[in-house]
Amino acid sequence: MRAKSLYGPATHEVAGRLLPLTVVENPRARRLTLRIEAGGRGLRVTVPPGISPDQIQRFVARQQQWLEGRIALIPDQSVLKAGMSVPLRGVAHRIVAREGLRGLTRATRQEGEPVLEVHGDPAHFGRRIADFLKSEARADLTALVKRHAKTLGVRPGRITLRDTVSRWGSCAASGNLSFSWRIVMAPPAVIDYLAAHEVAHLVHMNHGAAFWETCRSLNPRTDECRAWLRRNGGALHAIPFGTPAGRGD
């Protein structure tokens, strides 16, 4: 028996936002669980068979305070513009518009404050900042993958960057590695963890005990970094760069 959606379309208000609420019955579930979809785009409740709509409503109501706190951390923005902030390696950088040097984006400091200088038409700021972040992500991940692969004595294949919401990274049987370029907005330890995670899959193509032991040997802060992504990953996915999900480089 497979999981199935229940009760049709529904919504739930959180922090002033009306979010789609999906209820899914899973025969393997032993309790009710609530998840915020990537980017704060909606809510998903997974329930065991036989749970009534009233029970689901009471369960969601009990989670309201937690929901309010989590959703408040996710930006409610439709377009990036000057004055807004974008994180780079865990540090918020304020967007500053500059004239000339069409297409140039760079991270610098202005009177001690971290800023992203973006040149050209403000209508294209999102795409230009995304291109800049992709370049930074490729540089970071290439170096980290090389270091971890040397430690394990393995040879990784091609590195691909994408804008995915279902996973932060993947490792193919061929040895090719894929990463979400948005990870470059996370703190350096989290970026390192993701690189270590995928390189560890070159040795263990599963998530068994040996895999996690290898992952922790490469990044001792693995558990801390996984928790950080669970808490903050949705906020990174919510930043509106105007790049279609799944798009590669």
C-alpha positions, 0 to 999 in steps of 0.5 A: 500500500502506497502513501496517498493524499487525503481530504483534498486542497487545504490551507493553513495560516502561519505568520500572516501567510496562507500556506497550502496544507497537504495531508498524506496517509502513509501505512508505514507511519506510526505517528503524525509528522509535520514538515515545512516544504522547501522554501516555505512553499507549503506544509505537509502532514504525514499520518498513519491510517485511520486518523480523522480530520479533527485529529489532524487539525488539533495536531497542526494547531499544537505545532503553531508556535513552532511553525510561526518561528520557522516560517518567520525565518524564511524570507517572503520576497518576490524579487531581489533588489538593492537594500535586501540581504543575501547570505554568502558562506553564512554571512549576510551581505547587503545588495548594493546597486552600482552603475557601469561594469555591466554584469559584474557582481562581487563581494566586498565591504562598505564601511566594514559592512559585508555587501554584494555590489551588483552592476547593471539593470536592477531587473536582472539582479537575481540572475546576476547574483545567482551566477555569482553564487554558482561561481563561488560554489563551484570554487569552494566545492571543487577544492573541498571535494578534491581534499576529501577525495585525497583523504579517502584515496578515491577519484570523483567524476564530474561536478555538476551544480543545480538548483534543486529543492529535493536534495542538497547533493547526490553521487552517481554510480559513475562517481559524478557528483551533483550539488545545489549551488545554494549551499554556498550561502550556508556557513563554511562548515556546512559547505564542507559537510555536504562535500564530505557527504557526497565524497563518502558515497564514493566509498559507501553508496548507502547511508549505513553506519560505515557511511556515517563513520566515514562522513564524520571522519572527514567532517567531525561536525557532521551531526551539527551541520545536518541539523543546521540544514534541517533548520535553515535549508528552507530559508535558502531555497526561498530566496528568489533568484528567478532560476528554475528549480533543477536548472544546471550550469 
